[in-house]
Amino acid sequence: MKITKISYERLHLKLVEPYTIAYETIEETTNFILKLETEGKWTAYGCSAPDLTVTGEGPEQVEEAIKDIIIPYLKGKNPFTYNKILAELKELLGKKSSALAMVDIALHDLIAKKAEVPLYQFLGGYRNCISTSITIGILPLEDTLQRASEFVKQGFTILKIKGGHNLQEDIEKMMRVHEKYPQLILRFDGNQGYNVAESVAFVEATKKIGIQIFEQPTKVKREKKLGKVTDQVHIPVMADESIKTLADAFRLAQNERIDMINIKLMKVGGISEAKHINSVAKSANLEVMVGCIDECSLGISAGLHFALSRPNIQYADLDGHLDMENDPFKGIFKLKNGILYPSESPGLGWIDS
């Protein structure tokens, strides 16, 4: 089997409501969809969601890479040599991780379609569904409570609240949400907004409500401070922005600076690299969550299939598609009462109509 035709589409995706995190407000996003066709009946798709802060590349850089590097390189290639393809493309693309992830996802989609099985089964098929959290950005207290109420009505059981702007406001939000909805599992994402003292103070003040995960409280380039937080608090500390490469995962694990890893396919370069990072986490006895950025349902589907394939991936935060007004891949998987179920069609489950 050879790749005979490569094309792409640039998607401008508007969010139903802008959201705020510790370092920016997001109103819209750009995704790219790569389409691979073979001389047989198989067609496959991959997704890129560039983000200057998270993936190190912007939309113009990704589009240029698709036209100048990815399309010329892939034509005529055998997708079953994907390790060689991805290794060579990684060198050519440099630090464009979401562009590499897009190719990686499309290759995995193509191979699973050739095998005529859903991608999660091709990757190992450990489980067939997983609960996801849904995220509330930085909002005033009453708006946070209102959003939590909406999500509870929709059946979600896990809520992730973002903070990092104001310690006391963050504490009050978490306490009030728990008071109103004690049945919810709560996670908190500091988005690099705290120092060590603030991180410890936050955990101490919210000790009674049982926060499940404390995500990236300190700055990316302050790994020793992240380790100090881990040493001083009783709940799991998870690295997100601090882990973009296999070397990052190994270094943080080796120095025992974290309890958990958040793997995002766009951030690390796709499923192949995610498998290596997950193996490092497993060897270091670190828990793993599969997360996302602002990805359409095709990108989220790839993260879902990967999460379902590994026994040590116990957590998911795959909600990046839910606020998109014009997502062309809606229906590629099912979400019911906060639980994600993959398509049972081959590959990622998307077939041209």
C-alpha positions as CSV (number, residue, x, y, z in Angstrom):
1,M,0.0,0.0,0.0
2,K,1.3,3.4,-1.0
3,I,0.1,7.0,-0.3
4,T,-0.9,8.4,-3.7
5,K,-2.6,11.7,-2.8
6,I,-2.3,14.1,0.0
7,S,-4.5,17.2,0.6
8,Y,-5.5,19.4,3.5
9,E,-8.1,21.8,4.8
10,R,-7.7,24.8,7.1
11,L,-10.5,25.1,9.6
12,H,-11.4,28.4,11.4
13,L,-13.3,27.2,14.5
14,K,-15.2,29.7,16.6
15,L,-15.9,29.0,20.2
16,V,-19.4,29.4,21.5
17,E,-18.0,31.3,24.5
18,P,-14.5,32.6,24.9
19,Y,-12.6,31.2,27.9
20,T,-9.8,32.5,30.1
21,I,-6.8,30.7,31.6
22,A,-4.0,32.2,33.6
23,Y,-2.1,33.6,30.7
24,E,-4.6,34.3,27.9
25,T,-8.2,34.5,26.7
26,I,-9.2,32.3,23.7
27,E,-12.1,33.1,21.4
28,E,-11.3,31.0,18.3
29,T,-8.8,28.5,17.0
30,T,-7.4,27.1,13.8
31,N,-7.1,23.4,13.0
32,F,-5.7,21.7,9.9
33,I,-7.1,18.4,8.5
34,L,-4.7,16.2,6.5
35,K,-6.2,13.7,4.1
36,L,-4.3,10.7,2.9
37,E,-5.4,8.6,0.0
38,T,-4.0,5.3,-1.3
39,E,-4.1,3.4,-4.5
40,G,-6.7,1.1,-2.8
41,K,-9.9,2.0,-1.0
42,W,-8.5,3.5,2.1
43,T,-8.6,7.2,3.0
44,A,-7.3,8.5,6.3
45,Y,-7.3,11.8,8.3
46,G,-5.2,13.6,10.8
47,C,-5.6,16.8,12.8
48,S,-3.2,19.6,13.8
49,A,-4.2,22.2,16.4
50,P,-1.3,24.7,16.4
51,D,-0.8,26.9,19.5
52,L,2.2,29.1,19.9
53,T,2.3,28.6,23.7
54,V,1.6,24.9,23.8
55,T,2.9,23.4,20.5
56,G,5.5,26.1,19.6
57,E,4.0,26.8,16.1
58,G,1.3,29.1,14.7
59,P,-1.2,28.4,11.9
60,E,0.9,30.0,9.2
61,Q,3.9,27.9,10.1
62,V,1.9,24.7,10.0
63,E,0.3,25.5,6.6
64,E,3.7,26.3,5.2
65,A,5.0,23.0,6.5
66,I,2.1,21.1,5.0
67,K,2.7,22.5,1.6
68,D,6.5,22.6,1.5
69,I,7.5,19.5,3.6
70,I,4.6,17.1,4.4
71,I,2.9,16.8,1.1
72,P,6.1,16.3,-1.0
73,Y,7.5,13.9,1.5
74,L,4.6,11.6,2.0
75,K,3.7,11.0,-1.6
76,G,4.5,7.4,-2.6
77,K,5.4,6.4,1.0
78,N,4.3,3.1,2.5
79,P,2.3,4.0,5.7
80,F,3.4,0.7,7.4
81,T,6.9,2.2,7.6
82,Y,5.5,4.9,9.9
83,N,8.3,4.8,12.4
84,K,10.8,5.8,9.7
85,I,8.4,8.3,8.2
86,L,7.8,10.0,11.5
87,A,11.5,10.0,12.5
88,E,12.5,11.7,9.2
89,L,9.6,14.1,9.3
90,K,10.5,15.1,12.9
91,E,13.9,16.2,11.7
92,L,12.4,18.1,8.8
93,L,9.6,19.8,10.8
94,G,11.8,20.8,13.8
95,K,9.6,21.8,16.8
96,K,6.3,21.8,15.0
97,S,4.7,19.2,17.2
98,S,1.1,19.5,16.1
99,A,2.1,19.2,12.4
100,L,3.9,16.0,13.3
101,A,1.0,14.8,15.3
102,M,-1.3,15.4,12.3
103,V,0.8,13.1,10.2
104,D,1.1,10.5,13.0
105,I,-2.6,10.4,13.5
106,A,-3.4,10.1,9.8
107,L,-0.9,7.2,9.5
108,H,-2.4,5.4,12.4
109,D,-5.9,6.0,11.0
110,L,-4.9,4.5,7.7
111,I,-3.2,1.4,9.2
112,A,-6.2,0.7,11.4
113,K,-8.5,1.1,8.5
114,K,-6.4,-1.4,6.5
115,A,-6.7,-3.8,9.5
116,E,-10.4,-3.1,9.5
117,V,-10.5,-2.4,13.3
118,P,-11.1,0.7,15.4
119,L,-7.8,2.4,16.2
120,Y,-8.1,1.8,20.0
121,Q,-8.3,-2.0,19.2
122,F,-5.3,-1.8,16.8
123,L,-3.3,0.0,19.6
124,G,-4.2,-2.7,22.2
125,G,-7.8,-2.2,23.2
126,Y,-7.6,-2.2,26.9
127,R,-11.0,-0.6,27.6
128,N,-13.9,0.7,25.4
129,C,-14.9,3.8,27.3
130,I,-13.5,6.4,29.7
131,S,-14.9,9.3,31.8
132,T,-13.7,12.8,30.9
133,S,-13.6,15.9,32.9
134,I,-15.1,19.1,31.5
135,T,-13.4,22.4,32.1
136,I,-14.5,25.8,33.4
137,G,-12.1,28.6,32.6
138,I,-11.4,31.6,34.8
139,L,-14.7,33.2,35.6
140,P,-16.3,35.1,38.5
141,L,-17.7,33.0,41.3
142,E,-21.4,33.1,40.3
143,D,-20.6,32.4,36.7
144,T,-18.5,29.4,37.8
145,L,-21.3,28.1,39.8
146,Q,-23.8,28.6,37.0
147,R,-21.5,26.8,34.5
148,A,-21.1,23.9,37.0
149,S,-24.8,23.6,37.3
150,E,-25.1,23.4,33.5
151,F,-22.5,20.6,33.3
152,V,-24.2,18.6,36.2
153,K,-27.4,18.8,34.3
154,Q,-25.6,17.4,31.2
155,G,-24.5,14.4,33.2
156,F,-20.8,15.2,33.8
157,T,-19.3,13.9,37.0
158,I,-15.8,15.3,36.8
159,L,-15.1,19.0,36.7
160,K,-11.8,20.8,36.1
161,I,-11.6,24.4,37.2
162,K,-8.8,26.7,35.9
163,G,-7.2,29.3,38.1
164,G,-3.9,31.0,38.8
165,H,-5.0,34.6,38.8
166,N,-6.1,35.0,42.4
167,L,-5.4,32.5,45.2
168,Q,-8.3,33.5,47.5
169,E,-10.8,33.6,44.6
170,D,-9.6,30.1,43.5
171,I,-10.0,28.7,47.0
172,E,-13.5,30.2,47.3
173,K,-14.6,28.8,44.0
174,M,-13.5,25.3,44.8
175,M,-15.1,25.4,48.2
176,R,-18.4,26.7,46.9
177,V,-18.6,24.3,44.0
178,H,-18.0,21.4,46.3
179,E,-20.5,22.8,48.8
180,K,-23.2,23.0,46.1
181,Y,-22.2,19.7,44.3
182,P,-20.5,17.4,46.8
183,Q,-20.9,14.5,44.4
184,L,-18.6,16.0,41.8
185,I,-15.0,14.9,41.3
186,L,-13.0,18.1,41.3
187,R,-9.7,18.8,39.5
188,F,-7.8,22.1,39.6
189,D,-5.5,23.6,37.0
190,G,-3.2,26.4,38.2
191,N,-2.0,27.0,34.6
192,Q,1.5,28.1,35.9
193,G,-0.1,30.9,37.9
194,Y,1.2,30.1,41.4
195,N,4.5,30.1,43.3
196,V,5.4,27.4,45.7
197,A,3.9,29.1,48.8
198,E,0.6,29.8,47.0
199,S,0.4,26.2,45.7
200,V,0.8,24.8,49.2
201,A,-1.6,27.3,50.6
202,F,-4.2,26.4,48.0
203,V,-4.0,22.7,48.8
204,E,-4.1,23.2,52.5
205,A,-7.2,25.5,52.3
206,T,-9.1,23.0,50.1
207,K,-7.9,19.9,51.9
208,K,-11.4,18.9,53.1
209,I,-13.0,18.8,49.7
210,G,-10.7,16.1,48.2
211,I,-9.4,17.6,45.0
212,Q,-8.4,14.7,42.8
213,I,-5.6,16.4,40.7
214,F,-3.5,19.5,41.1
215,E,-2.3,20.4,37.6
216,Q,0.7,22.5,36.7
217,P,0.6,25.1,39.5
218,T,4.1,26.6,38.8
219,K,6.0,28.0,35.7
220,V,7.3,25.6,33.1
221,K,10.9,26.7,33.6
222,R,10.8,26.3,37.4
223,E,10.9,22.5,37.6
224,K,12.6,22.5,41.0
225,K,9.7,24.6,42.3
226,L,7.2,22.1,40.9
227,G,9.1,19.4,42.8
228,K,8.9,21.4,46.0
229,V,5.1,21.6,45.6
230,T,4.9,17.9,45.0
231,D,7.0,17.2,48.1
232,Q,4.8,19.5,50.3
233,V,1.2,18.6,49.3
234,H,-0.9,15.5,49.9
235,I,-2.7,15.4,46.5
236,P,-1.2,14.3,43.1
237,V,0.6,17.1,41.3
238,M,0.4,16.7,37.5
239,A,2.8,18.2,34.9
240,D,1.2,19.5,31.7
241,E,3.0,22.4,30.0
242,S,6.3,21.1,31.5
243,I,6.1,17.9,29.4
244,K,6.4,18.4,25.6
245,T,9.0,15.7,24.9
246,L,10.1,12.3,25.9
247,A,13.2,13.9,27.5
248,D,11.0,16.1,29.6
249,A,9.0,13.1,30.9
250,F,12.2,11.2,31.8
251,R,13.8,14.2,33.5
252,L,10.8,15.0,35.7
253,A,10.2,11.3,36.5
254,Q,13.9,10.7,37.3
255,N,14.0,13.7,39.7
256,E,10.7,12.7,41.3
257,R,9.2,16.1,40.8
258,I,5.7,15.1,39.8
259,D,3.0,12.4,40.6
260,M,1.2,12.5,37.2
261,I,1.7,13.3,33.5
262,N,-0.8,14.9,31.2
263,I,-0.1,13.6,27.7
264,K,-1.5,15.8,24.8
265,L,-1.0,14.4,21.3
266,M,-0.7,17.9,19.8
267,K,2.0,18.8,22.4
268,V,4.1,15.7,22.1
269,G,3.9,15.0,18.4
270,G,1.3,12.2,18.1
271,I,0.5,8.7,19.2
272,S,3.9,7.1,18.6
273,E,5.7,9.6,20.9
274,A,2.8,9.5,23.4
275,K,3.4,5.7,23.7
276,H,7.0,6.3,24.7
277,I,6.1,9.0,27.2
278,N,3.5,6.7,28.7
279,S,6.1,4.0,29.0
280,V,8.3,6.3,31.0
281,A,5.4,7.2,33.2
282,K,4.6,3.5,33.8
283,S,8.2,2.7,34.7
284,A,8.3,5.5,37.2
285,N,4.9,4.6,38.6
286,L,3.4,7.9,37.6
287,E,-0.3,8.2,36.8
288,V,-1.3,9.4,33.3
289,M,-4.1,11.5,31.9
290,V,-4.7,12.1,28.2
291,G,-5.6,15.8,27.7
292,C,-6.2,18.1,24.7
293,I,-6.1,21.6,23.5
294,D,-8.6,23.3,21.3
295,E,-9.1,20.4,18.8
296,C,-12.0,19.5,16.7
297,S,-13.6,16.1,17.3
298,L,-11.2,14.4,14.9
299,G,-8.2,15.4,17.1
300,I,-10.2,14.5,20.3
301,S,-11.0,11.1,18.8
302,A,-7.3,10.3,18.3
303,G,-6.6,11.2,22.0
304,L,-9.6,9.0,23.0
305,H,-8.4,6.0,21.0
306,F,-4.9,6.3,22.5
307,A,-6.3,6.7,26.1
308,L,-8.4,3.5,25.7
309,S,-5.4,1.4,24.5
310,R,-3.2,1.5,27.6
311,P,-4.0,0.0,31.1
312,N,-2.1,2.7,33.1
313,I,-4.0,5.6,31.5
314,Q,-6.8,6.1,34.1
315,Y,-7.8,9.7,33.4
316,A,-9.0,11.8,30.5
317,D,-9.6,15.5,29.9
318,L,-10.9,15.4,26.4
319,D,-13.4,18.3,26.1
320,G,-11.7,20.7,23.7
321,H,-14.3,20.1,20.9
322,L,-17.4,20.9,23.0
323,D,-17.4,24.7,22.6
324,M,-16.8,24.7,18.8
325,E,-19.6,26.1,16.7
326,N,-18.6,24.6,13.4
327,D,-16.9,21.3,14.1
328,P,-17.2,19.3,10.9
329,F,-16.4,16.0,12.7
330,K,-19.3,15.9,15.2
331,G,-20.6,12.4,15.7
332,I,-17.2,10.6,15.3
333,F,-17.6,9.3,18.9
334,K,-20.3,9.4,21.6
335,L,-20.4,11.4,24.8
336,K,-23.0,10.3,27.4
337,N,-23.2,11.4,31.0
338,G,-19.5,12.4,30.9
339,I,-18.3,9.1,29.4
340,L,-16.7,9.0,26.0
341,Y,-17.3,6.0,23.7
342,P,-15.3,5.6,20.5
343,S,-16.7,4.7,17.1
344,E,-16.5,1.0,16.4
345,S,-15.9,1.8,12.7
346,P,-12.3,1.2,11.4
347,G,-9.6,3.7,12.3
348,L,-10.8,6.9,14.0
349,G,-14.2,6.2,12.7
350,W,-14.6,9.0,10.1
351,I,-15.6,8.0,6.6
352,D,-16.4,10.4,3.8
353,S,-20.1,10.7,3.2
